[in-house]
Amino acid sequence: MKNHFISAALLVWCNAVFSFKGFEAFLFSDDCPANAPCSCLGPADHALILCSNNQLTSVPQFHSSQLHSKELNIFLNDNKLTTIPNYVFRSLASMNAASIHLQLDSNMINYIASNAFDGIENVITILQLQNNRLTSVPEAVGNLHSLNYLDITHNPFKYLGISVMSGIGLSLKTLYIDLSPFPVWPTELISLRRLEHLTISSIPYTAMNSSDFRGFENTLITLNIEESPRLKKIPCAITRLSQLKSLYLDYFSQLGANDSSIFENCTQQSRSVSSFTLEHSNMTTFPDVFNFFPSLTSLNLLGNSLEIIEAEKIPPGNRLAEIDLASNNFKRIPSALNKMKYLSHLDLTNNDIVSVEDVDLSGLSQLQELSLSDNPVRYISTHTFDNNKQLTTLNLANTNLRILPAAVTSLAHLTDIDFSGVHIMCSCEMSYLKSWNITSILSFDGVCANTQTNLKNYITASLKLCP
């Protein structure tokens, strides 16, 4: 699932501004370079021109402003724009912005004139064009020599344009692209010599060539491939990305049908990859990830159909620190996890685990965070956490426990524990908790089902009255 982190960050910033008591001081509407229905917001160093969701059919007329902004954000998204004419942003050059984020996504744009960005072409660093009707990347984009972030997903492209890609090839670091219109890999991407973060969606073919990442094979750090169910294997081309740290795959339903390896017949490993995600891909067998990514420290297999982890697939000496196994079909905590001696974060949310036994977590001496929420857990044995002395966060929300397990009393470093949604029947039957020192627990969620008393208050106050 694509994460437009820039828009989200700006939304958080806007909310923070409006929650500030003296927010009027941040408004510059008296010198706003755009007329109604647009509005302006922000301090001088981070100005926003807000024109989103106004049913605009043409770009509003901008005019000069005396305000000088270090970072200028122009929101024209979610309107009905069809064309971006020449010189429409030229007046905004008066603001002397060092960086401009231009959001034109979710319109009906089918044409952008070659001089549309004249006046600000040297300071546009972020451009969002997704969800429009462009059949090629406009020539005007090729003039943006400071562009480092570009989103062109969900446009009916016929070609990208080698001159445009060359124009931004030495500045672009982040690209979002939808490959569904392309029957083969677009060779124009070879011009992106400094690309670090690539998100691809909807690859329409069943395999990739070893040369598909040529041009940025030594610069790419993160690679996300989403909603490409026709790919049958993870391509060997990925193992040739020498600087790749993070690989994210989502909705690869063909991989789950593989009885052996999920990778092509690769001859080399990728020792640079430390984080691997394979979500919602119908995996029924634990994948052979360590054979190709021996340096993994983070593994995410959320939303598959795993029931077991074969011990032989977990190599000795592995350095895995985080594993997400949420929303699978585990009936118990896999014993193979105990081979992950450096594991600090374990997520088993939303599985079918009914009980937790003494040996289940015995090898995880470095475990700091554990989530077993949304499992039908009814029983946790007394010595379950004896070897988990570093555990600080324990989530048992929405389980089927009826009493607090005595095992939690051995967790001296616990700071967060969650029993919300659990039907705990508070009574003197839990007197074994009277000696539990819970003063260091900062967050203790949950209430007694029979009295609605906060669990922490019950333990510290009411249990003292028990014999």
C-alpha positions as CSV (number, residue, x, y, z in Angstrom):
1,M,0.0,0.0,0.0
2,K,1.5,3.3,-1.1
3,N,2.2,5.8,1.6
4,H,2.2,9.4,0.4
5,F,4.3,10.5,3.4
6,I,4.7,14.0,2.2
7,S,1.0,14.8,2.1
8,A,0.5,13.1,5.5
9,A,3.3,15.1,7.0
10,L,1.8,18.4,5.8
11,L,-1.6,17.5,7.1
12,V,-0.1,16.9,10.5
13,W,1.7,20.2,10.3
14,C,-1.5,22.0,9.4
15,N,-3.4,20.4,12.3
16,A,-0.6,21.5,14.6
17,V,-0.8,25.1,13.3
18,F,-4.5,25.3,13.9
19,S,-4.3,23.8,17.3
20,F,-1.8,26.5,18.3
21,K,-3.5,29.2,20.4
22,G,-2.1,32.0,18.5
23,F,-2.5,30.5,15.0
24,E,-3.6,33.9,13.6
25,A,0.0,34.9,13.6
26,F,0.8,32.2,11.1
27,L,-1.7,33.4,8.5
28,F,-0.6,35.5,5.6
29,S,-4.0,35.9,3.9
30,D,-3.5,39.7,3.5
31,D,-0.6,39.0,1.1
32,C,-1.9,35.7,-0.3
33,P,-0.7,35.3,-3.9
34,A,-4.0,33.5,-4.9
35,N,-7.5,34.8,-4.8
36,A,-10.6,33.0,-3.4
37,P,-11.5,30.2,-3.4
38,C,-7.8,29.6,-2.6
39,S,-6.5,30.5,0.8
40,C,-3.1,30.8,2.4
41,L,-1.6,29.6,5.6
42,G,1.8,29.3,7.2
43,P,4.8,31.0,8.7
44,A,7.1,32.8,6.3
45,D,9.5,29.8,6.1
46,H,6.8,27.2,5.4
47,A,3.9,28.8,3.4
48,L,0.9,26.9,2.0
49,I,-1.3,28.0,-0.8
50,L,-4.5,25.9,-0.5
51,C,-6.7,25.4,-3.6
52,S,-7.7,21.7,-3.1
53,N,-11.2,20.4,-3.5
54,N,-12.7,23.5,-5.0
55,Q,-14.0,22.2,-8.3
56,L,-11.5,24.3,-10.2
57,T,-11.5,23.8,-14.0
58,S,-8.5,26.1,-14.6
59,V,-5.4,27.1,-12.6
60,P,-6.2,30.2,-10.5
61,Q,-4.4,33.4,-11.4
62,F,-1.5,33.9,-9.1
63,H,0.0,37.3,-8.4
64,S,3.2,38.6,-6.8
65,S,3.6,38.6,-3.0
66,Q,6.0,40.4,-0.7
67,L,6.2,37.3,1.4
68,H,9.5,35.4,1.1
69,S,9.1,31.7,1.9
70,K,11.9,29.2,2.4
71,E,9.5,26.3,1.5
72,L,6.3,26.9,-0.5
73,N,3.6,24.2,-0.8
74,I,1.0,24.7,-3.6
75,F,-2.1,22.4,-3.3
76,L,-4.2,22.2,-6.5
77,N,-5.1,18.6,-6.1
78,D,-8.6,17.1,-6.2
79,N,-10.1,19.6,-8.7
80,K,-11.2,19.3,-12.3
81,L,-8.1,20.7,-14.1
82,T,-7.5,19.5,-17.6
83,T,-4.6,21.6,-18.8
84,I,-1.7,23.5,-17.1
85,P,-0.9,26.5,-19.5
86,N,2.4,28.3,-20.0
87,Y,3.6,30.7,-17.3
88,V,0.8,30.2,-14.8
89,F,3.1,30.0,-11.9
90,R,5.6,32.7,-12.9
91,S,4.3,35.3,-10.4
92,L,5.2,33.0,-7.5
93,A,8.9,33.5,-8.3
94,S,8.5,36.8,-6.3
95,M,8.3,34.7,-3.1
96,N,12.0,33.6,-3.6
97,A,11.2,30.1,-2.3
98,A,14.2,27.8,-2.0
99,S,12.0,24.7,-2.4
100,I,8.5,24.2,-3.8
101,H,6.1,21.3,-3.4
102,L,3.5,21.3,-6.2
103,Q,0.5,19.0,-5.8
104,L,-1.5,18.5,-9.0
105,D,-2.8,15.0,-8.4
106,S,-6.4,13.7,-8.7
107,N,-7.4,16.1,-11.5
108,M,-8.2,15.3,-15.2
109,I,-5.0,16.8,-16.6
110,N,-4.1,15.6,-20.1
111,Y,-1.8,18.4,-21.1
112,I,0.9,20.4,-19.4
113,A,2.5,23.1,-21.6
114,S,6.3,23.0,-22.0
115,N,6.7,26.4,-20.1
116,A,4.1,25.7,-17.5
117,F,6.6,25.9,-14.6
118,D,8.5,28.9,-16.0
119,G,9.7,31.1,-13.1
120,I,9.8,28.3,-10.5
121,E,11.3,25.5,-12.6
122,N,14.6,25.6,-10.7
123,V,13.1,25.3,-7.2
124,I,10.3,22.6,-7.7
125,T,11.6,19.7,-5.6
126,I,8.4,17.7,-5.2
127,L,5.8,17.1,-8.0
128,Q,2.7,15.0,-7.6
129,L,0.9,14.1,-10.8
130,Q,-0.8,10.9,-9.9
131,N,-4.4,10.1,-10.9
132,N,-4.6,12.2,-14.0
133,R,-4.9,11.5,-17.8
134,L,-1.4,12.1,-19.0
135,T,-0.2,9.8,-21.9
136,S,3.4,10.9,-21.5
137,V,5.5,12.6,-18.9
138,P,5.2,16.3,-20.0
139,E,8.3,18.0,-21.4
140,A,8.0,20.7,-18.7
141,V,9.0,18.1,-16.1
142,G,12.3,17.7,-17.9
143,N,13.1,21.3,-17.1
144,L,12.9,20.7,-13.3
145,H,16.5,20.2,-12.6
146,S,16.1,20.3,-8.8
147,L,13.2,17.7,-8.8
148,N,13.9,15.0,-6.2
149,Y,10.4,13.5,-5.7
150,L,7.9,12.6,-8.5
151,D,4.7,10.6,-8.4
152,I,3.2,9.7,-11.8
153,T,1.1,6.7,-10.9
154,H,-2.3,6.0,-12.4
155,N,-1.9,7.8,-15.7
156,P,-2.6,6.1,-19.1
157,F,1.0,6.5,-20.2
158,K,2.1,5.3,-23.6
159,Y,5.7,6.3,-23.1
160,L,7.9,8.3,-20.6
161,G,10.2,10.2,-22.9
162,I,14.0,9.8,-22.8
163,S,14.6,13.6,-22.9
164,V,12.4,14.2,-19.9
165,M,14.0,11.4,-17.9
166,S,17.4,12.7,-18.8
167,G,16.4,16.2,-17.7
168,I,15.6,15.0,-14.1
169,G,18.1,12.1,-14.1
170,L,20.7,13.8,-12.0
171,S,18.3,15.1,-9.3
172,L,15.5,12.6,-8.9
173,K,15.8,10.4,-5.8
174,T,12.2,9.2,-5.3
175,L,9.8,7.9,-8.0
176,Y,6.3,6.4,-7.8
177,I,5.3,4.8,-11.1
178,D,2.5,2.5,-12.3
179,L,3.7,0.0,-15.0
180,S,0.3,-1.3,-16.0
181,P,0.4,0.6,-19.4
182,F,3.9,-0.7,-20.3
183,P,4.1,-4.2,-21.9
184,V,7.9,-4.2,-21.2
185,W,10.1,-2.4,-18.8
186,P,10.4,1.3,-19.8
187,T,14.1,1.7,-20.8
188,E,13.9,5.5,-20.3
189,L,14.4,4.8,-16.5
190,I,18.1,4.1,-17.2
191,S,18.6,7.9,-17.1
192,L,17.8,8.1,-13.4
193,R,21.3,7.9,-12.2
194,R,20.7,9.0,-8.6
195,L,17.5,7.2,-7.8
196,E,17.3,6.0,-4.2
197,H,13.6,5.2,-3.6
198,L,11.4,3.4,-6.2
199,T,7.8,2.4,-5.8
200,I,6.4,0.3,-8.7
201,S,2.8,-0.8,-8.9
202,S,0.9,-3.2,-11.3
203,I,3.8,-4.9,-13.2
204,P,1.8,-6.6,-16.0
205,Y,4.3,-9.3,-17.0
206,T,5.3,-12.6,-15.3
207,A,9.0,-12.1,-15.1
208,M,11.6,-9.3,-15.1
209,N,15.0,-9.1,-16.9
210,S,18.3,-8.9,-15.1
211,S,18.9,-5.5,-16.7
212,D,15.7,-3.8,-15.6
213,F,17.2,-1.7,-12.9
214,R,20.1,-0.6,-15.0
215,G,21.1,3.0,-14.4
216,F,20.4,3.1,-10.7
217,E,21.6,-0.4,-9.7
218,N,24.3,1.2,-7.5
219,T,22.1,3.9,-5.9
220,L,18.7,2.4,-5.1
221,I,18.2,2.0,-1.3
222,T,14.5,1.1,-1.0
223,L,12.3,-0.8,-3.5
224,N,8.6,-1.2,-3.2
225,I,6.7,-3.4,-5.7
226,E,2.9,-3.4,-5.1
227,E,-0.1,-5.2,-6.6
228,S,1.8,-7.2,-9.2
229,P,0.1,-10.6,-8.9
230,R,1.4,-11.9,-12.3
231,L,5.0,-12.1,-11.1
232,K,5.7,-15.7,-10.3
233,K,9.1,-15.3,-8.7
234,I,11.2,-12.6,-7.1
235,P,13.5,-11.5,-9.9
236,C,17.3,-12.0,-9.6
237,A,17.7,-8.4,-10.8
238,I,16.9,-7.4,-7.2
239,T,20.0,-9.2,-5.9
240,R,22.1,-7.1,-8.2
241,L,21.1,-3.8,-6.5
242,S,24.3,-3.3,-4.6
243,Q,23.0,-0.6,-2.1
244,L,19.5,-1.9,-1.5
245,K,18.6,-1.9,2.1
246,S,14.8,-2.4,2.1
247,L,12.6,-4.5,-0.1
248,Y,8.8,-4.3,0.1
249,L,6.5,-6.7,-1.8
250,D,2.7,-6.6,-1.5
251,Y,0.0,-8.8,-3.1
252,F,2.2,-11.3,-5.0
253,S,-0.4,-14.1,-5.0
254,Q,1.7,-16.2,-7.4
255,L,4.5,-16.6,-4.9
256,G,2.3,-18.4,-2.5
257,A,1.8,-21.1,-5.1
258,N,5.5,-22.0,-5.2
259,D,6.4,-25.2,-3.5
260,S,10.1,-24.5,-3.5
261,S,11.9,-21.2,-3.7
262,I,10.0,-17.8,-4.1
263,F,13.1,-16.5,-5.9
264,E,14.3,-17.1,-9.4
265,N,17.3,-19.3,-9.9
266,C,19.7,-16.7,-8.6
267,T,23.4,-17.2,-8.4
268,Q,24.2,-14.5,-5.9
269,Q,23.0,-13.2,-2.5
270,S,22.3,-9.6,-1.5
271,R,24.1,-8.9,1.7
272,S,23.0,-5.2,1.7
273,V,19.3,-6.0,2.3
274,S,18.4,-5.7,5.9
275,S,14.6,-5.3,5.7
276,F,12.2,-7.5,3.7
277,T,8.5,-7.3,3.6
278,L,6.2,-9.8,1.8
279,E,2.6,-9.0,2.7
280,H,-0.7,-10.4,1.5
281,S,0.8,-12.9,-0.9
282,N,-1.0,-16.2,0.1
283,M,2.2,-17.7,1.5
284,T,1.5,-21.1,3.1
285,T,5.2,-22.0,3.5
286,F,7.8,-19.9,5.3
287,P,9.9,-18.4,2.5
288,D,13.6,-19.1,1.9
289,V,14.5,-15.5,2.5
290,F,17.8,-16.1,4.4
291,N,19.2,-17.9,1.4
292,F,19.2,-14.7,-0.6
293,F,19.2,-12.0,2.1
294,P,21.6,-13.4,4.8
295,S,21.9,-10.0,6.6
296,L,18.2,-9.5,7.4
297,T,17.4,-7.7,10.6
298,S,13.7,-7.1,9.9
299,L,11.2,-9.4,8.3
300,N,7.5,-8.7,7.7
301,L,5.2,-11.5,6.6
302,L,1.8,-9.9,7.6
303,G,-1.4,-11.1,6.0
304,N,-0.3,-14.5,4.7
305,S,-1.5,-18.1,5.5
306,L,1.5,-19.4,7.5
307,E,0.9,-22.1,10.1
308,I,4.4,-23.3,10.8
309,I,8.1,-22.2,10.5
310,E,10.4,-25.0,9.6
311,A,13.5,-24.8,11.9
312,E,15.9,-25.6,9.0
313,K,14.9,-22.4,7.3
314,I,16.3,-20.3,10.2
315,P,20.1,-20.3,9.9
316,P,22.3,-20.2,13.0
317,G,23.9,-16.9,13.5
318,N,21.0,-14.9,11.9
319,R,20.7,-11.3,13.1
320,L,17.0,-10.9,12.8
321,A,15.7,-8.3,15.3
322,E,12.1,-7.8,14.2
323,I,9.6,-10.1,12.7
324,D,5.9,-9.4,11.9
325,L,3.7,-12.5,11.6
326,A,0.4,-10.8,12.2
327,S,-2.7,-12.1,10.5
328,N,-1.5,-15.6,9.6
329,N,-2.8,-19.0,10.7
330,F,-0.5,-19.9,13.6
331,K,-2.1,-22.2,16.2
332,R,0.8,-21.8,18.6
333,I,4.0,-19.7,18.8
334,P,6.5,-21.3,16.4
335,S,9.3,-23.0,18.2
336,A,11.7,-22.0,15.4
337,L,11.5,-18.4,16.6
338,N,13.8,-19.4,19.4
339,K,16.7,-19.6,16.9
340,M,16.4,-15.9,16.4
341,K,18.7,-15.0,19.4
342,Y,18.7,-11.2,18.6
343,L,14.9,-10.9,18.2
344,S,13.7,-7.8,20.0
345,H,10.2,-7.2,18.4
346,L,7.7,-10.1,17.8
347,D,4.2,-9.4,16.4
348,L,1.8,-12.4,16.3
349,T,-1.4,-10.3,16.3
350,N,-4.5,-11.9,14.9
351,N,-3.6,-15.5,14.7
352,D,-5.2,-18.6,16.2
353,I,-3.0,-19.0,19.3
354,V,-4.8,-20.5,22.3
355,S,-2.1,-21.0,24.8
356,V,1.5,-19.9,25.5
357,E,3.8,-22.5,27.1
358,D,7.0,-22.2,29.1
359,V,9.2,-23.2,26.2
360,D,7.6,-21.0,23.5
361,L,9.7,-17.9,24.1
362,S,12.6,-19.4,26.1
363,G,15.3,-18.6,23.6
364,L,14.4,-15.0,23.1
365,S,16.5,-13.3,25.8
366,Q,16.6,-10.0,23.9
367,L,12.9,-9.7,23.3
368,Q,11.6,-6.2,24.1
369,E,8.2,-6.0,22.5
370,L,5.6,-8.8,22.1
371,S,2.1,-8.6,20.7
372,L,-0.4,-11.5,21.0
373,S,-3.5,-9.3,20.7
374,D,-6.5,-10.6,18.9
375,N,-5.7,-14.2,19.5
376,P,-8.0,-16.6,21.3
377,V,-5.4,-17.0,24.1
378,R,-6.9,-18.6,27.2
379,Y,-3.8,-19.7,29.0
380,I,-0.3,-18.4,29.7
381,S,1.9,-20.7,31.8
382,T,3.6,-19.4,34.9
383,H,7.2,-19.5,33.6
384,T,6.5,-18.2,30.0
385,F,8.5,-15.0,30.4
386,D,11.3,-16.3,32.7
387,N,13.9,-15.8,30.0
388,N,12.5,-12.5,28.6
389,K,14.0,-10.1,31.1
390,Q,14.3,-7.3,28.6
391,L,10.6,-7.3,27.7
392,T,9.1,-3.7,28.1
393,T,5.9,-3.9,26.0
394,L,3.3,-6.7,26.1
395,N,0.1,-6.5,24.2
396,L,-2.6,-9.1,25.2
397,A,-5.6,-7.0,24.1
398,N,-8.7,-8.8,22.8
399,T,-7.7,-12.2,24.0
400,N,-9.8,-14.8,25.9
401,L,-7.9,-14.6,29.2
402,R,-10.1,-14.5,32.3
403,I,-7.4,-13.8,34.9
404,L,-4.1,-11.9,34.7
405,P,-1.4,-14.5,34.1
406,A,1.2,-14.9,36.9
407,A,3.9,-14.9,34.3
408,V,3.8,-11.1,34.0
409,T,5.2,-10.7,37.5
410,S,8.7,-11.8,36.3
411,L,8.9,-8.8,33.9
412,A,10.9,-6.3,35.9
413,H,11.4,-3.9,33.0
414,L,7.8,-3.8,31.8
415,T,6.6,-0.3,31.0
416,D,3.5,-0.9,28.7
417,I,0.9,-3.7,29.1
418,D,-2.4,-3.9,27.3
419,F,-5.4,-6.0,28.4
420,S,-8.0,-3.8,26.8
421,G,-11.0,-5.8,25.5
422,V,-10.2,-8.7,27.7
423,H,-12.9,-10.1,30.0
424,I,-10.8,-10.1,33.2
425,M,-12.8,-11.2,36.3
426,C,-11.2,-9.5,39.2
427,S,-11.3,-11.3,42.5
428,C,-9.0,-12.6,45.3
429,E,-8.2,-15.5,43.0
430,M,-5.5,-13.2,41.6
431,S,-3.9,-12.7,45.0
432,Y,-0.6,-14.0,43.5
433,L,-0.3,-10.5,42.0
434,K,-0.1,-8.7,45.4
435,S,3.7,-8.7,45.4
436,W,3.9,-7.5,41.8
437,N,5.8,-4.2,41.7
438,I,4.0,-2.3,38.9
439,T,5.1,1.2,39.8
440,S,7.3,1.4,36.7
441,I,4.5,0.4,34.3
442,L,3.6,3.7,32.6
443,S,0.7,2.4,30.5
444,F,-1.6,-0.3,31.9
445,D,-4.7,-0.6,29.8
446,G,-7.7,-2.7,30.8
447,V,-10.5,-2.9,33.3
448,C,-12.1,-5.5,35.5
449,A,-15.1,-6.9,33.6
450,N,-17.1,-7.4,36.8
451,T,-16.5,-4.0,38.4
452,Q,-15.2,-1.8,35.6
453,T,-12.3,-0.9,37.9
454,N,-9.0,0.0,36.3
455,L,-6.8,-3.1,36.5
456,K,-3.8,-1.2,37.8
457,N,-5.9,0.4,40.5
458,Y,-7.4,-3.0,41.4
459,I,-3.9,-4.6,41.8
460,T,-2.4,-1.8,43.9
461,A,-5.5,-1.1,46.1
462,S,-8.2,-3.8,46.1
463,L,-5.9,-6.9,46.2
464,K,-4.4,-5.7,49.5
465,L,-7.8,-6.5,51.1
466,C,-7.6,-10.1,50.0
467,P,-6.4,-12.7,52.6
